[in-house]
Amino acid sequence: MSSRGQKKTVAVPGGRSGRGRGRGRGQPSSELVQRASAVAAQFEKQPDGTLAPKGYTKREVKAAKNYDVVSFARAMNDDFGGRVKTLFDPEREAAEDAIRSGLYIGWRCPEFKHDCQRVSKHSKCFCGHMLANHEEFKAMSRTDRFKCGECRCKAFQWIPSRFEDVGEFWFARRRNFDPSTWRAKCKCKHTHEEHDPNNLNCKSCGCGRFISNFLCAACDKHWEEHRTYFEVEGERKARGLPVGEAYMPFHEIPSLKKMVISGEDDGDMTWMKVQSEMDRAQLPAPGQQSQRGSQRGNDQPFPAGGSKTGFRPVYD
């Protein structure tokens, strides 16, 4: 019997027949296309080019211009006032010594009008010894290079001696961590005590000069961008730097200053109160109009009411 005119069946991999193979492999079915079209019809293009369901409106989410850091910090710490006092005790001591003696020792970048760190006699030098171990400052000497009596260091250079000074607070949560073992390190992974105090070369590797692997907690700049300054009151006034009571930490925010001095927390440190205190610290002379003004826009956070303690949410 002749096979002419009969359709042949061709075997293909996977047991599929060759009959009716009208579409190419990977081509979607008409049912899938219809379903996708129906879903796409529920969306519309926004002005910025993105898609959103029909009837929905979208607005850009921006971070609050001012946010209540103090209330958030209090909510995260049981003894907030005590912690603030402990953190700023070295700077408070340095400020009190400066006000009493008239000698101000600060660590800052040359272009700054404020000190990133107030330095006391217990502050540590790059050589690993305290300021008290160096030569005493004499205004008549007109120099800021004071040799160390314990090593061959030729000049005092302040170096962070606490992990808090560089914002590395996570060290406190490490099990069995001893804060006294912490040392500021170079990018070569060796500590400042493993570097020469005069030329800053590393004694443990081929590092040519100490380059900090940390940033200043006050300005986010590297250690080597700062200098240690020894100044008398007249010099600071001429340079527009704070002296006297204005040199105390948080002088412009009395509530925080109170915590630094006594550790007492009045439990009502909202951003609005902090801002109000800062405004009062810059009030103009009688008859002059303040440029800052007392009115605030809608971008200011609103401290919700309630008791005098606990966290207060901020609405943007």
C-alpha positions as CSV (number, residue, x, y, z in Angstrom):
1,M,0.0,0.0,0.0
2,S,1.4,3.4,-1.0
3,S,2.2,5.8,1.8
4,R,1.8,8.8,-0.5
5,G,-0.5,11.4,1.0
6,Q,-0.2,10.1,4.6
7,K,1.0,12.5,7.3
8,K,4.2,11.4,9.1
9,T,4.7,11.7,12.8
10,V,8.3,12.8,13.8
11,A,9.6,11.9,17.2
12,V,11.2,14.8,19.1
13,P,13.1,14.9,22.4
14,G,10.9,14.8,25.5
15,G,8.3,12.6,23.9
16,R,6.5,15.5,22.2
17,S,5.1,15.1,18.7
18,G,6.1,17.2,15.8
19,R,2.6,17.9,14.8
20,G,1.2,21.4,15.1
21,R,4.5,23.1,16.1
22,G,3.3,26.5,14.8
23,R,5.0,28.6,17.5
24,G,8.7,28.9,18.2
25,R,10.2,27.7,21.5
26,G,9.8,30.3,24.3
27,Q,7.0,32.2,22.5
28,P,4.2,33.0,25.1
29,S,0.7,31.6,24.6
30,S,-2.2,33.9,23.7
31,E,-3.7,33.2,27.1
32,L,-0.6,34.4,28.9
33,V,-0.4,37.5,26.7
34,Q,-4.0,38.4,27.5
35,R,-3.4,38.0,31.3
36,A,-0.3,40.2,31.2
37,S,-2.2,42.8,29.2
38,A,-5.0,42.8,31.8
39,V,-2.5,43.3,34.6
40,A,-0.7,46.1,32.8
41,A,-4.0,47.9,32.1
42,Q,-4.4,48.4,35.9
43,F,-1.2,50.6,36.1
44,E,-0.4,54.0,34.7
45,K,2.8,55.8,34.1
46,Q,3.9,58.4,36.6
47,P,5.6,61.7,35.7
48,D,8.9,60.3,36.9
49,G,8.6,57.4,34.5
50,T,7.7,54.7,37.1
51,L,4.4,52.7,37.1
52,A,1.8,52.8,39.9
53,P,-1.7,51.4,40.2
54,K,-4.4,53.6,38.7
55,G,-5.9,56.0,41.2
56,Y,-2.8,56.0,43.4
57,T,-0.8,59.1,44.0
58,K,2.9,59.2,44.9
59,R,5.1,61.7,46.7
60,E,8.8,61.8,47.3
61,V,9.9,60.7,50.8
62,K,12.5,63.0,52.2
63,A,14.4,62.8,55.5
64,A,13.3,65.2,58.2
65,K,15.4,68.4,58.2
66,N,15.7,68.3,61.9
67,Y,15.1,65.1,63.9
68,D,14.9,64.4,67.6
69,V,18.2,62.7,68.2
70,V,18.1,63.3,71.9
71,S,14.7,61.7,72.5
72,F,15.8,58.7,70.4
73,A,19.1,58.4,72.4
74,R,17.2,58.6,75.7
75,A,14.8,55.9,74.5
76,M,17.8,53.6,73.8
77,N,19.6,54.3,77.1
78,D,18.2,53.9,80.6
79,D,20.7,56.2,82.3
80,F,21.0,58.8,79.5
81,G,22.2,61.7,81.7
82,G,24.8,59.5,83.4
83,R,26.1,58.2,80.1
84,V,26.4,61.7,78.7
85,K,28.4,62.7,81.8
86,T,30.7,59.7,81.5
87,L,31.3,60.4,77.8
88,F,32.1,64.0,78.3
89,D,34.0,63.8,81.6
90,P,37.4,64.2,80.0
91,E,36.3,67.3,78.0
92,R,34.6,68.8,81.0
93,E,37.8,68.4,83.1
94,A,39.8,69.9,80.3
95,A,37.4,72.9,80.0
96,E,37.5,73.5,83.7
97,D,41.3,73.4,83.8
98,A,41.4,75.8,80.9
99,I,39.1,78.3,82.5
100,R,41.0,78.2,85.8
101,S,44.5,78.4,84.3
102,G,43.9,80.5,81.2
103,L,45.7,77.9,79.0
104,Y,43.5,76.3,76.4
105,I,44.7,73.1,74.7
106,G,42.5,71.9,71.8
107,W,42.7,69.5,69.0
108,R,41.2,70.7,65.7
109,C,41.7,71.2,62.0
110,P,43.5,74.5,61.2
111,E,40.6,76.1,59.5
112,F,38.1,75.4,62.3
113,K,36.6,77.9,64.7
114,H,35.9,75.3,67.3
115,D,37.9,72.5,68.9
116,C,37.0,68.9,68.0
117,Q,38.5,67.8,71.3
118,R,39.4,69.6,74.6
119,V,42.7,68.3,75.9
120,S,43.5,67.8,79.6
121,K,46.6,66.7,81.5
122,H,45.3,63.1,81.4
123,S,44.9,63.1,77.6
124,K,47.2,60.7,75.7
125,C,49.9,61.7,73.3
126,F,50.8,59.8,70.1
127,C,53.8,58.5,72.0
128,G,51.5,56.7,74.4
129,H,52.2,58.9,77.4
130,M,49.9,61.5,79.0
131,L,50.2,65.3,78.6
132,A,51.2,65.4,82.3
133,N,54.4,63.5,81.3
134,H,55.4,66.2,78.9
135,E,57.1,69.5,79.5
136,E,54.9,72.2,81.1
137,F,53.6,74.9,78.8
138,K,55.1,78.4,79.3
139,A,53.5,81.3,77.5
140,M,56.9,83.0,77.2
141,S,58.3,80.1,75.2
142,R,56.0,80.7,72.2
143,T,56.2,77.1,71.1
144,D,53.8,74.2,71.1
145,R,56.5,71.5,71.0
146,F,56.8,70.0,74.5
147,K,59.1,67.0,74.9
148,C,58.1,63.9,76.8
149,G,60.0,63.0,79.9
150,E,59.3,59.3,79.5
151,C,60.5,58.7,75.9
152,R,62.1,60.5,73.0
153,C,58.9,62.2,71.8
154,K,59.6,65.8,70.9
155,A,56.1,67.2,70.8
156,F,52.7,66.4,72.3
157,Q,50.2,65.3,69.7
158,W,46.8,64.3,71.0
159,I,45.6,60.8,70.0
160,P,42.2,59.2,70.9
161,S,42.5,56.9,73.9
162,R,38.9,55.7,74.0
163,F,36.8,54.0,71.3
164,E,34.1,56.6,72.1
165,D,36.4,59.3,70.8
166,V,36.1,57.9,67.3
167,G,32.5,56.7,67.5
168,E,33.3,53.0,67.7
169,F,30.7,52.4,70.3
170,W,30.1,48.7,69.3
171,F,33.3,47.7,71.2
172,A,31.4,48.1,74.4
173,R,29.0,45.3,73.4
174,R,31.8,42.8,72.8
175,R,32.0,40.0,75.4
176,N,34.9,40.3,77.8
177,F,36.2,43.5,76.1
178,D,38.6,45.5,78.2
179,P,38.4,49.3,77.2
180,S,41.9,49.9,78.5
181,T,43.3,47.7,75.7
182,W,41.9,49.8,72.9
183,R,44.4,51.8,70.8
184,A,44.0,54.0,67.8
185,K,45.3,52.3,64.7
186,C,46.9,53.2,61.4
187,K,45.6,51.8,58.1
188,C,48.6,49.4,58.3
189,K,46.7,47.7,61.2
190,H,49.3,48.7,63.8
191,T,48.6,51.0,66.7
192,H,50.0,54.5,67.2
193,E,52.3,53.1,69.9
194,E,54.0,50.9,67.2
195,H,54.8,54.0,65.2
196,D,57.7,56.5,65.8
197,P,56.3,59.5,67.7
198,N,58.5,62.0,65.8
199,N,58.4,60.9,62.1
200,L,55.3,58.7,62.5
201,N,56.9,55.8,60.6
202,C,55.7,52.3,61.6
203,K,58.2,50.2,63.5
204,S,56.4,46.9,62.7
205,C,56.1,47.2,58.9
206,G,57.0,49.2,55.9
207,C,54.3,51.8,56.5
208,G,55.8,55.2,55.6
209,R,53.6,57.3,57.9
210,F,50.7,56.9,60.3
211,I,47.4,57.3,58.4
212,S,44.4,56.8,60.7
213,N,41.9,54.1,60.0
214,F,39.3,56.1,62.0
215,L,37.6,59.5,61.7
216,C,37.1,62.2,64.2
217,A,33.7,61.8,65.9
218,A,33.2,65.6,65.7
219,C,34.0,66.4,62.1
220,D,34.5,63.1,60.2
221,K,38.1,64.0,59.2
222,H,41.2,61.9,59.7
223,W,43.6,62.3,62.6
224,E,46.4,63.6,60.5
225,E,44.2,66.5,59.3
226,H,44.2,67.9,62.9
227,R,46.7,69.7,65.1
228,T,47.0,70.1,68.8
229,Y,47.0,73.8,69.8
230,F,48.3,75.4,73.0
231,E,46.7,78.9,73.3
232,V,46.2,81.6,76.0
233,E,42.9,83.4,76.3
234,G,43.9,86.4,74.3
235,E,45.0,84.3,71.3
236,R,41.8,82.5,71.2
237,K,39.7,85.7,71.4
238,A,41.7,87.1,68.5
239,R,41.0,84.0,66.4
240,G,37.3,84.0,67.2
241,L,37.4,80.9,69.4
242,P,35.3,80.4,72.5
243,V,36.8,81.1,76.0
244,G,35.6,81.1,79.6
245,E,32.2,79.5,80.2
246,A,31.6,79.4,76.5
247,Y,34.4,76.8,76.3
248,M,32.3,74.3,78.3
249,P,30.8,71.4,76.4
250,F,27.2,72.2,75.1
251,H,27.4,75.7,76.5
252,E,24.8,76.7,73.9
253,I,22.4,74.0,75.2
254,P,22.0,74.4,79.0
255,S,20.0,71.1,79.4
256,L,22.8,69.0,77.9
257,K,25.4,71.1,79.7
258,K,23.7,70.2,82.9
259,M,24.0,66.5,82.1
260,V,27.7,66.9,81.3
261,I,28.3,68.6,84.7
262,S,26.0,66.7,87.0
263,G,24.6,63.8,85.1
264,E,21.1,64.9,85.9
265,D,18.5,64.5,83.2
266,D,15.3,66.5,83.4
267,G,13.5,64.1,81.1
268,D,12.2,66.8,78.8
269,M,15.0,67.1,76.2
270,T,12.9,67.3,73.0
271,W,14.4,68.8,69.8
272,M,12.1,71.9,70.1
273,K,13.5,72.6,73.6
274,V,17.1,72.2,72.4
275,Q,16.4,74.5,69.5
276,S,14.8,77.0,71.8
277,E,17.8,77.0,74.1
278,M,20.1,77.5,71.1
279,D,18.0,80.4,69.9
280,R,18.1,82.1,73.3
281,A,21.9,81.7,73.3
282,Q,22.0,83.8,70.1
283,L,19.4,86.5,71.0
284,P,20.1,89.9,69.5
285,A,20.7,93.1,71.5
286,P,17.6,95.0,72.5
287,G,16.1,96.9,69.6
288,Q,17.6,94.6,67.0
289,Q,15.6,92.1,65.1
290,S,16.7,88.4,65.2
291,Q,17.6,86.9,61.8
292,R,16.7,83.5,63.0
293,G,13.2,84.3,64.2
294,S,11.1,82.3,66.5
295,Q,8.6,80.9,64.0
296,R,9.2,77.5,62.5
297,G,7.9,75.8,59.4
298,N,6.2,72.5,58.9
299,D,9.6,70.7,58.5
300,Q,10.2,71.0,62.2
301,P,9.6,67.8,64.2
302,F,6.7,67.9,66.6
303,P,7.2,66.4,70.1
304,A,4.1,64.5,71.1
305,G,2.7,65.2,74.5
306,G,2.8,62.8,77.4
307,S,4.8,62.2,80.6
308,K,8.1,63.9,81.2
309,T,10.0,60.6,80.6
310,G,10.1,58.1,77.8
311,F,10.3,58.3,74.1
312,R,8.5,61.0,72.2
313,P,7.8,60.2,68.5
314,V,8.6,62.7,65.8
315,Y,6.3,63.4,62.9
316,D,7.8,64.7,59.7
